[in-house]
């Protein structure tokens, strides 16, 4: 499968968003998915373009993508305004 790493990154980012929404007790899956998806793209950009630690043929960038997604979700729930 040529695009298995991309599919794994997309599904992993959505799974992280779903788990974050589930564990925090909120019902904002769209917001968490948006944060997770944007952070996953940022993690890909950092791994491939900025630091050059991986190529699109390797799986290392998927870990960077999921790590960035987890960090962004943590920051999202930490700094989210609560009215």
PyMOL Python script that loads the backbone (N, CA, C, O; Angstrom):
from pymol import cmd

cmd.read_pdbstr("""\
ATOM      1  N   UNK A   1       0.846  -1.185   0.000  1.00  0.00           N
ATOM      2  CA  UNK A   1       0.000   0.000   0.000  1.00  0.00           C
ATOM      3  C   UNK A   1       0.885   1.240   0.000  1.00  0.00           C
ATOM      4  O   UNK A   1       1.715   1.445   0.886  1.00  0.00           O
ATOM      5  N   UNK A   2       0.682   2.032  -0.996  1.00  0.00           N
ATOM      6  CA  UNK A   2       1.535   3.185  -1.191  1.00  0.00           C
ATOM      7  C   UNK A   2       1.254   4.303  -0.190  1.00  0.00           C
ATOM      8  O   UNK A   2       2.178   4.998   0.233  1.00  0.00           O
ATOM      9  N   UNK A   3       0.019   4.482   0.186  1.00  0.00           N
ATOM     10  CA  UNK A   3      -0.364   5.592   1.056  1.00  0.00           C
ATOM     11  C   UNK A   3      -0.742   5.130   2.465  1.00  0.00           C
ATOM     12  O   UNK A   3      -1.535   5.795   3.133  1.00  0.00           O
ATOM     13  N   UNK A   4      -0.207   4.041   2.916  1.00  0.00           N
ATOM     14  CA  UNK A   4      -0.542   3.510   4.231  1.00  0.00           C
ATOM     15  C   UNK A   4      -0.070   4.432   5.353  1.00  0.00           C
ATOM     16  O   UNK A   4      -0.746   4.556   6.374  1.00  0.00           O
ATOM     17  N   UNK A   5       1.079   5.075   5.176  1.00  0.00           N
ATOM     18  CA  UNK A   5       1.570   5.971   6.220  1.00  0.00           C
ATOM     19  C   UNK A   5       0.698   7.217   6.343  1.00  0.00           C
ATOM     20  O   UNK A   5       0.484   7.715   7.448  1.00  0.00           O
ATOM     21  N   UNK A   6       0.203   7.716   5.236  1.00  0.00           N
ATOM     22  CA  UNK A   6      -0.682   8.878   5.277  1.00  0.00           C
ATOM     23  C   UNK A   6      -2.008   8.506   5.934  1.00  0.00           C
ATOM     24  O   UNK A   6      -2.534   9.263   6.750  1.00  0.00           O
ATOM     25  N   UNK A   7      -2.542   7.349   5.581  1.00  0.00           N
ATOM     26  CA  UNK A   7      -3.786   6.895   6.196  1.00  0.00           C
ATOM     27  C   UNK A   7      -3.606   6.667   7.689  1.00  0.00           C
ATOM     28  O   UNK A   7      -4.505   6.971   8.472  1.00  0.00           O
ATOM     29  N   UNK A   8      -2.470   6.143   8.089  1.00  0.00           N
ATOM     30  CA  UNK A   8      -2.205   5.927   9.519  1.00  0.00           C
ATOM     31  C   UNK A   8      -2.109   7.251  10.263  1.00  0.00           C
ATOM     32  O   UNK A   8      -2.586   7.362  11.393  1.00  0.00           O
ATOM     33  N   UNK A   9      -1.499   8.255   9.644  1.00  0.00           N
ATOM     34  CA  UNK A   9      -1.389   9.569  10.286  1.00  0.00           C
ATOM     35  C   UNK A   9      -2.760  10.223  10.432  1.00  0.00           C
ATOM     36  O   UNK A   9      -3.058  10.810  11.472  1.00  0.00           O
ATOM     37  N   UNK A  10      -3.588  10.129   9.408  1.00  0.00           N
ATOM     38  CA  UNK A  10      -4.928  10.726   9.467  1.00  0.00           C
ATOM     39  C   UNK A  10      -5.783  10.008  10.506  1.00  0.00           C
ATOM     40  O   UNK A  10      -6.444  10.653  11.320  1.00  0.00           O
ATOM     41  N   UNK A  11      -5.772   8.689  10.481  1.00  0.00           N
ATOM     42  CA  UNK A  11      -6.562   7.936  11.461  1.00  0.00           C
ATOM     43  C   UNK A  11      -6.031   8.121  12.878  1.00  0.00           C
ATOM     44  O   UNK A  11      -6.812   8.185  13.827  1.00  0.00           O
ATOM     45  N   UNK A  12      -4.713   8.208  13.030  1.00  0.00           N
ATOM     46  CA  UNK A  12      -4.127   8.440  14.348  1.00  0.00           C
ATOM     47  C   UNK A  12      -4.480   9.804  14.901  1.00  0.00           C
ATOM     48  O   UNK A  12      -4.769   9.933  16.091  1.00  0.00           O
ATOM     49  N   UNK A  13      -4.461  10.827  14.057  1.00  0.00           N
ATOM     50  CA  UNK A  13      -4.832  12.171  14.501  1.00  0.00           C
ATOM     51  C   UNK A  13      -6.302  12.220  14.898  1.00  0.00           C
ATOM     52  O   UNK A  13      -6.655  12.849  15.896  1.00  0.00           O
ATOM     53  N   UNK A  14      -7.165  11.559  14.122  1.00  0.00           N
ATOM     54  CA  UNK A  14      -8.580  11.536  14.482  1.00  0.00           C
ATOM     55  C   UNK A  14      -8.814  10.732  15.755  1.00  0.00           C
ATOM     56  O   UNK A  14      -9.652  11.102  16.577  1.00  0.00           O
ATOM     57  N   UNK A  15      -8.087   9.644  15.922  1.00  0.00           N
ATOM     58  CA  UNK A  15      -8.223   8.837  17.142  1.00  0.00           C
ATOM     59  C   UNK A  15      -7.777   9.630  18.370  1.00  0.00           C
ATOM     60  O   UNK A  15      -8.405   9.548  19.425  1.00  0.00           O
ATOM     61  N   UNK A  16      -6.705  10.388  18.233  1.00  0.00           N
ATOM     62  CA  UNK A  16      -6.272  11.238  19.347  1.00  0.00           C
ATOM     63  C   UNK A  16      -7.316  12.302  19.672  1.00  0.00           C
ATOM     64  O   UNK A  16      -7.566  12.590  20.842  1.00  0.00           O
ATOM     65  N   UNK A  17      -7.923  12.885  18.644  1.00  0.00           N
ATOM     66  CA  UNK A  17      -8.967  13.886  18.865  1.00  0.00           C
ATOM     67  C   UNK A  17     -10.180  13.260  19.537  1.00  0.00           C
ATOM     68  O   UNK A  17     -10.757  13.841  20.456  1.00  0.00           O
ATOM     69  N   UNK A  18     -10.556  12.095  19.086  1.00  0.00           N
ATOM     70  CA  UNK A  18     -11.708  11.412  19.668  1.00  0.00           C
ATOM     71  C   UNK A  18     -11.448  11.033  21.125  1.00  0.00           C
ATOM     72  O   UNK A  18     -12.319  11.206  21.977  1.00  0.00           O
ATOM     73  N   UNK A  19     -10.256  10.518  21.410  1.00  0.00           N
ATOM     74  CA  UNK A  19      -9.912  10.160  22.787  1.00  0.00           C
ATOM     75  C   UNK A  19      -9.838  11.389  23.686  1.00  0.00           C
ATOM     76  O   UNK A  19     -10.275  11.341  24.835  1.00  0.00           O
ATOM     77  N   UNK A  20      -9.298  12.473  23.183  1.00  0.00           N
ATOM     78  CA  UNK A  20      -9.229  13.704  23.971  1.00  0.00           C
ATOM     79  C   UNK A  20     -10.627  14.223  24.275  1.00  0.00           C
ATOM     80  O   UNK A  20     -10.899  14.664  25.391  1.00  0.00           O
ATOM     81  N   UNK A  21     -11.505  14.174  23.297  1.00  0.00           N
ATOM     82  CA  UNK A  21     -12.881  14.612  23.507  1.00  0.00           C
ATOM     83  C   UNK A  21     -13.603  13.683  24.478  1.00  0.00           C
ATOM     84  O   UNK A  21     -14.399  14.132  25.303  1.00  0.00           O
ATOM     85  N   UNK A  22     -13.326  12.411  24.375  1.00  0.00           N
ATOM     86  CA  UNK A  22     -13.970  11.438  25.248  1.00  0.00           C
ATOM     87  C   UNK A  22     -13.509  11.580  26.699  1.00  0.00           C
ATOM     88  O   UNK A  22     -14.329  11.545  27.616  1.00  0.00           O
ATOM     89  N   UNK A  23     -12.215  11.738  26.907  1.00  0.00           N
ATOM     90  CA  UNK A  23     -11.676  11.806  28.266  1.00  0.00           C
ATOM     91  C   UNK A  23     -11.952  13.126  28.963  1.00  0.00           C
ATOM     92  O   UNK A  23     -11.995  13.171  30.192  1.00  0.00           O
ATOM     93  N   UNK A  24     -12.140  14.195  28.212  1.00  0.00           N
ATOM     94  CA  UNK A  24     -12.405  15.490  28.845  1.00  0.00           C
ATOM     95  C   UNK A  24     -13.884  15.702  29.096  1.00  0.00           C
ATOM     96  O   UNK A  24     -14.257  16.651  29.787  1.00  0.00           O
ATOM     97  N   UNK A  25     -14.731  14.852  28.558  1.00  0.00           N
ATOM     98  CA  UNK A  25     -16.158  14.951  28.829  1.00  0.00           C
ATOM     99  C   UNK A  25     -16.859  16.026  28.030  1.00  0.00           C
ATOM    100  O   UNK A  25     -18.004  16.368  28.327  1.00  0.00           O
ATOM    101  N   UNK A  26     -16.209  16.555  27.041  1.00  0.00           N
ATOM    102  CA  UNK A  26     -16.830  17.592  26.221  1.00  0.00           C
ATOM    103  C   UNK A  26     -17.388  16.960  24.959  1.00  0.00           C
ATOM    104  O   UNK A  26     -17.030  15.840  24.594  1.00  0.00           O
ATOM    105  N   UNK A  27     -18.246  17.677  24.316  1.00  0.00           N
ATOM    106  CA  UNK A  27     -18.839  17.183  23.073  1.00  0.00           C
ATOM    107  C   UNK A  27     -18.471  18.076  21.900  1.00  0.00           C
ATOM    108  O   UNK A  27     -19.335  18.464  21.113  1.00  0.00           O
ATOM    109  N   UNK A  28     -17.212  18.397  21.786  1.00  0.00           N
ATOM    110  CA  UNK A  28     -16.749  19.247  20.702  1.00  0.00           C
ATOM    111  C   UNK A  28     -15.807  18.509  19.798  1.00  0.00           C
ATOM    112  O   UNK A  28     -14.646  18.897  19.666  1.00  0.00           O
ATOM    113  N   UNK A  29     -16.271  17.459  19.173  1.00  0.00           N
ATOM    114  CA  UNK A  29     -15.403  16.622  18.347  1.00  0.00           C
ATOM    115  C   UNK A  29     -14.882  17.387  17.130  1.00  0.00           C
ATOM    116  O   UNK A  29     -13.765  17.133  16.680  1.00  0.00           O
ATOM    117  N   UNK A  30     -15.665  18.312  16.596  1.00  0.00           N
ATOM    118  CA  UNK A  30     -15.187  19.081  15.453  1.00  0.00           C
ATOM    119  C   UNK A  30     -13.990  19.942  15.841  1.00  0.00           C
ATOM    120  O   UNK A  30     -13.004  20.004  15.107  1.00  0.00           O
ATOM    121  N   UNK A  31     -14.074  20.604  16.989  1.00  0.00           N
ATOM    122  CA  UNK A  31     -12.975  21.474  17.430  1.00  0.00           C
ATOM    123  C   UNK A  31     -11.715  20.662  17.715  1.00  0.00           C
ATOM    124  O   UNK A  31     -10.622  21.050  17.303  1.00  0.00           O
ATOM    125  N   UNK A  32     -11.857  19.550  18.409  1.00  0.00           N
ATOM    126  CA  UNK A  32     -10.677  18.738  18.697  1.00  0.00           C
ATOM    127  C   UNK A  32     -10.102  18.116  17.428  1.00  0.00           C
ATOM    128  O   UNK A  32      -8.885  17.972  17.305  1.00  0.00           O
ATOM    129  N   UNK A  33     -10.963  17.747  16.489  1.00  0.00           N
ATOM    130  CA  UNK A  33     -10.481  17.206  15.212  1.00  0.00           C
ATOM    131  C   UNK A  33      -9.735  18.267  14.416  1.00  0.00           C
ATOM    132  O   UNK A  33      -8.725  17.974  13.776  1.00  0.00           O
ATOM    133  N   UNK A  34     -10.229  19.490  14.455  1.00  0.00           N
ATOM    134  CA  UNK A  34      -9.565  20.575  13.748  1.00  0.00           C
ATOM    135  C   UNK A  34      -8.194  20.859  14.346  1.00  0.00           C
ATOM    136  O   UNK A  34      -7.215  21.012  13.615  1.00  0.00           O
ATOM    137  N   UNK A  35      -8.120  20.927  15.660  1.00  0.00           N
ATOM    138  CA  UNK A  35      -6.842  21.162  16.331  1.00  0.00           C
ATOM    139  C   UNK A  35      -5.877  20.018  16.042  1.00  0.00           C
ATOM    140  O   UNK A  35      -4.710  20.251  15.726  1.00  0.00           O
ATOM    141  N   UNK A  36      -6.352  18.813  16.148  1.00  0.00           N
ATOM    142  CA  UNK A  36      -5.506  17.644  15.922  1.00  0.00           C
ATOM    143  C   UNK A  36      -5.025  17.568  14.480  1.00  0.00           C
ATOM    144  O   UNK A  36      -3.861  17.253  14.232  1.00  0.00           O
ATOM    145  N   UNK A  37      -5.899  17.849  13.538  1.00  0.00           N
ATOM    146  CA  UNK A  37      -5.520  17.795  12.134  1.00  0.00           C
ATOM    147  C   UNK A  37      -4.501  18.856  11.740  1.00  0.00           C
ATOM    148  O   UNK A  37      -3.542  18.574  11.022  1.00  0.00           O
ATOM    149  N   UNK A  38      -4.718  20.078  12.219  1.00  0.00           N
ATOM    150  CA  UNK A  38      -3.773  21.155  11.910  1.00  0.00           C
ATOM    151  C   UNK A  38      -2.418  20.867  12.551  1.00  0.00           C
ATOM    152  O   UNK A  38      -1.380  21.104  11.933  1.00  0.00           O
ATOM    153  N   UNK A  39      -2.418  20.365  13.763  1.00  0.00           N
ATOM    154  CA  UNK A  39      -1.164  20.033  14.431  1.00  0.00           C
ATOM    155  C   UNK A  39      -0.463  18.863  13.755  1.00  0.00           C
ATOM    156  O   UNK A  39       0.766  18.827  13.696  1.00  0.00           O
ATOM    157  N   UNK A  40      -1.225  17.914  13.248  1.00  0.00           N
ATOM    158  CA  UNK A  40      -0.616  16.788  12.529  1.00  0.00           C
ATOM    159  C   UNK A  40       0.084  17.270  11.261  1.00  0.00           C
ATOM    160  O   UNK A  40       1.170  16.795  10.929  1.00  0.00           O
ATOM    161  N   UNK A  41      -0.529  18.197  10.564  1.00  0.00           N
ATOM    162  CA  UNK A  41       0.112  18.766   9.372  1.00  0.00           C
ATOM    163  C   UNK A  41       1.360  19.551   9.773  1.00  0.00           C
ATOM    164  O   UNK A  41       2.376  19.503   9.079  1.00  0.00           O
ATOM    165  N   UNK A  42       1.283  20.272  10.889  1.00  0.00           N
ATOM    166  CA  UNK A  42       2.455  21.012  11.369  1.00  0.00           C
ATOM    167  C   UNK A  42       3.577  20.054  11.760  1.00  0.00           C
ATOM    168  O   UNK A  42       4.746  20.334  11.490  1.00  0.00           O
ATOM    169  N   UNK A  43       3.244  18.940  12.385  1.00  0.00           N
ATOM    170  CA  UNK A  43       4.252  17.938  12.727  1.00  0.00           C
ATOM    171  C   UNK A  43       4.891  17.336  11.488  1.00  0.00           C
ATOM    172  O   UNK A  43       6.098  17.099  11.460  1.00  0.00           O
ATOM    173  N   UNK A  44       4.085  17.089  10.467  1.00  0.00           N
ATOM    174  CA  UNK A  44       4.626  16.600   9.199  1.00  0.00           C
ATOM    175  C   UNK A  44       5.585  17.624   8.615  1.00  0.00           C
ATOM    176  O   UNK A  44       6.677  17.271   8.168  1.00  0.00           O
ATOM    177  N   UNK A  45       5.185  18.891   8.617  1.00  0.00           N
ATOM    178  CA  UNK A  45       6.013  19.950   8.051  1.00  0.00           C
ATOM    179  C   UNK A  45       7.342  20.071   8.795  1.00  0.00           C
ATOM    180  O   UNK A  45       8.393  20.246   8.179  1.00  0.00           O
ATOM    181  N   UNK A  46       7.286  19.976  10.119  1.00  0.00           N
ATOM    182  CA  UNK A  46       8.520  20.057  10.896  1.00  0.00           C
ATOM    183  C   UNK A  46       9.452  18.891  10.599  1.00  0.00           C
ATOM    184  O   UNK A  46      10.659  19.079  10.444  1.00  0.00           O
ATOM    185  N   UNK A  47       8.900  17.703  10.521  1.00  0.00           N
ATOM    186  CA  UNK A  47       9.734  16.515  10.298  1.00  0.00           C
ATOM    187  C   UNK A  47      10.314  16.466   8.891  1.00  0.00           C
ATOM    188  O   UNK A  47      11.477  16.104   8.714  1.00  0.00           O
ATOM    189  N   UNK A  48       9.528  16.821   7.902  1.00  0.00           N
ATOM    190  CA  UNK A  48       9.961  16.687   6.513  1.00  0.00           C
ATOM    191  C   UNK A  48      10.730  17.914   6.031  1.00  0.00           C
ATOM    192  O   UNK A  48      11.830  17.792   5.492  1.00  0.00           O
ATOM    193  N   UNK A  49      10.154  19.080   6.224  1.00  0.00           N
ATOM    194  CA  UNK A  49      10.702  20.287   5.614  1.00  0.00           C
ATOM    195  C   UNK A  49      11.691  21.051   6.489  1.00  0.00           C
ATOM    196  O   UNK A  49      12.708  21.536   5.993  1.00  0.00           O
ATOM    197  N   UNK A  50      11.405  21.162   7.787  1.00  0.00           N
ATOM    198  CA  UNK A  50      12.230  22.019   8.638  1.00  0.00           C
ATOM    199  C   UNK A  50      13.472  21.278   9.126  1.00  0.00           C
ATOM    200  O   UNK A  50      14.595  21.716   8.877  1.00  0.00           O
ATOM    201  N   UNK A  51      13.276  20.166   9.815  1.00  0.00           N
ATOM    202  CA  UNK A  51      14.409  19.459  10.399  1.00  0.00           C
ATOM    203  C   UNK A  51      14.994  18.383   9.481  1.00  0.00           C
ATOM    204  O   UNK A  51      16.155  18.006   9.639  1.00  0.00           O
ATOM    205  N   UNK A  52      14.229  17.901   8.552  1.00  0.00           N
ATOM    206  CA  UNK A  52      14.721  16.910   7.605  1.00  0.00           C
ATOM    207  C   UNK A  52      15.095  15.584   8.239  1.00  0.00           C
ATOM    208  O   UNK A  52      16.038  14.932   7.791  1.00  0.00           O
ATOM    209  N   UNK A  53      14.377  15.173   9.268  1.00  0.00           N
ATOM    210  CA  UNK A  53      14.698  13.920   9.947  1.00  0.00           C
ATOM    211  C   UNK A  53      14.099  12.706   9.243  1.00  0.00           C
ATOM    212  O   UNK A  53      14.423  11.567   9.576  1.00  0.00           O
ATOM    213  N   UNK A  54      13.239  12.950   8.284  1.00  0.00           N
ATOM    214  CA  UNK A  54      12.547  11.843   7.645  1.00  0.00           C
ATOM    215  C   UNK A  54      12.195  12.231   6.216  1.00  0.00           C
ATOM    216  O   UNK A  54      12.293  13.397   5.832  1.00  0.00           O
ATOM    217  N   UNK A  55      11.791  11.249   5.445  1.00  0.00           N
ATOM    218  CA  UNK A  55      11.242  11.490   4.117  1.00  0.00           C
ATOM    219  C   UNK A  55       9.836  10.917   4.097  1.00  0.00           C
ATOM    220  O   UNK A  55       9.408  10.268   5.051  1.00  0.00           O
ATOM    221  N   UNK A  56       9.131  11.153   3.024  1.00  0.00           N
ATOM    222  CA  UNK A  56       7.769  10.628   2.928  1.00  0.00           C
ATOM    223  C   UNK A  56       7.755   9.113   2.755  1.00  0.00           C
ATOM    224  O   UNK A  56       6.704   8.488   2.897  1.00  0.00           O
ATOM    225  N   UNK A  57       8.899   8.516   2.451  1.00  0.00           N
ATOM    226  CA  UNK A  57       8.971   7.067   2.295  1.00  0.00           C
ATOM    227  C   UNK A  57       9.178   6.344   3.614  1.00  0.00           C
ATOM    228  O   UNK A  57       9.043   5.122   3.679  1.00  0.00           O
ATOM    229  N   UNK A  58       9.507   7.088   4.669  1.00  0.00           N
ATOM    230  CA  UNK A  58       9.738   6.501   5.986  1.00  0.00           C
ATOM    231  C   UNK A  58       8.528   6.727   6.880  1.00  0.00           C
ATOM    232  O   UNK A  58       7.626   7.496   6.546  1.00  0.00           O
ATOM    233  N   UNK A  59       8.521   6.045   8.024  1.00  0.00           N
ATOM    234  CA  UNK A  59       7.403   6.166   8.961  1.00  0.00           C
ATOM    235  C   UNK A  59       7.710   7.098  10.122  1.00  0.00           C
ATOM    236  O   UNK A  59       6.852   7.304  10.980  1.00  0.00           O
ATOM    237  N   UNK A  60       8.902   7.662  10.175  1.00  0.00           N
ATOM    238  CA  UNK A  60       9.255   8.535  11.291  1.00  0.00           C
ATOM    239  C   UNK A  60       8.396   9.789  11.340  1.00  0.00           C
ATOM    240  O   UNK A  60       8.101  10.288  12.426  1.00  0.00           O
ATOM    241  N   UNK A  61       7.996  10.296  10.210  1.00  0.00           N
ATOM    242  CA  UNK A  61       7.210  11.517  10.200  1.00  0.00           C
ATOM    243  C   UNK A  61       5.832  11.310  10.812  1.00  0.00           C
ATOM    244  O   UNK A  61       5.231  12.257  11.317  1.00  0.00           O
ATOM    245  N   UNK A  62       5.328  10.087  10.773  1.00  0.00           N
ATOM    246  CA  UNK A  62       4.025   9.801  11.381  1.00  0.00           C
ATOM    247  C   UNK A  62       4.111   9.996  12.892  1.00  0.00           C
ATOM    248  O   UNK A  62       3.184  10.527  13.504  1.00  0.00           O
ATOM    249  N   UNK A  63       5.214   9.573  13.493  1.00  0.00           N
ATOM    250  CA  UNK A  63       5.405   9.778  14.930  1.00  0.00           C
ATOM    251  C   UNK A  63       5.503  11.261  15.264  1.00  0.00           C
ATOM    252  O   UNK A  63       4.942  11.709  16.263  1.00  0.00           O
ATOM    253  N   UNK A  64       6.199  12.013  14.449  1.00  0.00           N
ATOM    254  CA  UNK A  64       6.281  13.467  14.649  1.00  0.00           C
ATOM    255  C   UNK A  64       4.899  14.090  14.530  1.00  0.00           C
ATOM    256  O   UNK A  64       4.543  14.975  15.309  1.00  0.00           O
ATOM    257  N   UNK A  65       4.140  13.640  13.577  1.00  0.00           N
ATOM    258  CA  UNK A  65       2.804  14.170  13.354  1.00  0.00           C
ATOM    259  C   UNK A  65       1.888  13.888  14.539  1.00  0.00           C
ATOM    260  O   UNK A  65       1.152  14.769  14.984  1.00  0.00           O
ATOM    261  N   UNK A  66       1.934  12.675  15.043  1.00  0.00           N
ATOM    262  CA  UNK A  66       1.080  12.322  16.180  1.00  0.00           C
ATOM    263  C   UNK A  66       1.550  12.988  17.469  1.00  0.00           C
ATOM    264  O   UNK A  66       0.728  13.337  18.317  1.00  0.00           O
ATOM    265  N   UNK A  67       2.850  13.168  17.627  1.00  0.00           N
ATOM    266  CA  UNK A  67       3.367  13.878  18.803  1.00  0.00           C
ATOM    267  C   UNK A  67       2.931  15.339  18.784  1.00  0.00           C
ATOM    268  O   UNK A  67       2.543  15.884  19.817  1.00  0.00           O
ATOM    269  N   UNK A  68       2.992  15.968  17.626  1.00  0.00           N
ATOM    270  CA  UNK A  68       2.539  17.358  17.515  1.00  0.00           C
ATOM    271  C   UNK A  68       1.044  17.461  17.770  1.00  0.00           C
ATOM    272  O   UNK A  68       0.579  18.426  18.378  1.00  0.00           O
ATOM    273  N   UNK A  69       0.304  16.488  17.317  1.00  0.00           N
ATOM    274  CA  UNK A  69      -1.137  16.467  17.552  1.00  0.00           C
ATOM    275  C   UNK A  69      -1.454  16.340  19.044  1.00  0.00           C
ATOM    276  O   UNK A  69      -2.338  17.027  19.557  1.00  0.00           O
ATOM    277  N   UNK A  70      -0.738  15.470  19.724  1.00  0.00           N
ATOM    278  CA  UNK A  70      -0.960  15.293  21.161  1.00  0.00           C
ATOM    279  C   UNK A  70      -0.583  16.559  21.938  1.00  0.00           C
ATOM    280  O   UNK A  70      -1.293  16.951  22.864  1.00  0.00           O
ATOM    281  N   UNK A  71       0.520  17.193  21.569  1.00  0.00           N
ATOM    282  CA  UNK A  71       0.921  18.432  22.232  1.00  0.00           C
ATOM    283  C   UNK A  71      -0.094  19.549  22.003  1.00  0.00           C
ATOM    284  O   UNK A  71      -0.414  20.299  22.925  1.00  0.00           O
ATOM    285  N   UNK A  72      -0.592  19.658  20.794  1.00  0.00           N
ATOM    286  CA  UNK A  72      -1.570  20.698  20.489  1.00  0.00           C
ATOM    287  C   UNK A  72      -2.890  20.457  21.221  1.00  0.00           C
ATOM    288  O   UNK A  72      -3.516  21.400  21.704  1.00  0.00           O
ATOM    289  N   UNK A  73      -3.307  19.208  21.303  1.00  0.00           N
ATOM    290  CA  UNK A  73      -4.531  18.907  22.039  1.00  0.00           C
ATOM    291  C   UNK A  73      -4.364  19.209  23.527  1.00  0.00           C
ATOM    292  O   UNK A  73      -5.291  19.704  24.168  1.00  0.00           O
ATOM    293  N   UNK A  74      -3.192  18.913  24.073  1.00  0.00           N
ATOM    294  CA  UNK A  74      -2.930  19.264  25.471  1.00  0.00           C
ATOM    295  C   UNK A  74      -2.988  20.764  25.689  1.00  0.00           C
ATOM    296  O   UNK A  74      -3.583  21.232  26.660  1.00  0.00           O
ATOM    297  N   UNK A  75      -2.378  21.513  24.797  1.00  0.00           N
ATOM    298  CA  UNK A  75      -2.435  22.969  24.895  1.00  0.00           C
ATOM    299  C   UNK A  75      -3.829  23.513  24.676  1.00  0.00           C
ATOM    300  O   UNK A  75      -4.226  24.486  25.316  1.00  0.00           O
ATOM    301  N   UNK A  76      -4.569  22.898  23.786  1.00  0.00           N
ATOM    302  CA  UNK A  76      -5.942  23.321  23.524  1.00  0.00           C
ATOM    303  C   UNK A  76      -6.809  23.213  24.769  1.00  0.00           C
ATOM    304  O   UNK A  76      -7.566  24.130  25.087  1.00  0.00           O
ATOM    305  N   UNK A  77      -6.698  22.099  25.465  1.00  0.00           N
ATOM    306  CA  UNK A  77      -7.520  21.932  26.659  1.00  0.00           C
ATOM    307  C   UNK A  77      -6.962  22.689  27.851  1.00  0.00           C
ATOM    308  O   UNK A  77      -7.708  23.024  28.772  1.00  0.00           O
ATOM    309  N   UNK A  78      -5.675  22.963  27.850  1.00  0.00           N
ATOM    310  CA  UNK A  78      -5.077  23.718  28.940  1.00  0.00           C
ATOM    311  C   UNK A  78      -5.427  25.207  28.868  1.00  0.00           C
ATOM    312  O   UNK A  78      -5.718  25.832  29.888  1.00  0.00           O
ATOM    313  N   UNK A  79      -5.398  25.760  27.674  1.00  0.00           N
ATOM    314  CA  UNK A  79      -5.605  27.193  27.511  1.00  0.00           C
ATOM    315  C   UNK A  79      -6.975  27.569  26.975  1.00  0.00           C
ATOM    316  O   UNK A  79      -7.225  28.737  26.676  1.00  0.00           O
ATOM    317  N   UNK A  80      -7.849  26.613  26.852  1.00  0.00           N
ATOM    318  CA  UNK A  80      -9.201  26.899  26.352  1.00  0.00           C
ATOM    319  C   UNK A  80      -9.972  27.705  27.379  1.00  0.00           C
ATOM    320  O   UNK A  80      -9.958  27.391  28.569  1.00  0.00           O
ATOM    321  N   UNK A  81     -10.628  28.723  26.924  1.00  0.00           N
ATOM    322  CA  UNK A  81     -11.390  29.580  27.835  1.00  0.00           C
ATOM    323  C   UNK A  81     -12.657  28.861  28.286  1.00  0.00           C
ATOM    324  O   UNK A  81     -13.361  28.247  27.485  1.00  0.00           O
ATOM    325  N   UNK A  82     -12.928  28.951  29.571  1.00  0.00           N
ATOM    326  CA  UNK A  82     -14.109  28.308  30.138  1.00  0.00           C
ATOM    327  C   UNK A  82     -15.011  29.418  30.681  1.00  0.00           C
ATOM    328  O   UNK A  82     -14.650  30.118  31.627  1.00  0.00           O
ATOM    329  N   UNK A  83     -16.156  29.565  30.087  1.00  0.00           N
ATOM    330  CA  UNK A  83     -17.061  30.640  30.531  1.00  0.00           C
ATOM    331  C   UNK A  83     -17.969  30.156  31.613  1.00  0.00           C
ATOM    332  O   UNK A  83     -18.797  30.918  32.111  1.00  0.00           O
TER     333      UNK A  83
END
""", "prot")
cmd.dss("prot")
cmd.show_as("cartoon", "prot")
cmd.util.cbc("prot")
cmd.orient("prot")
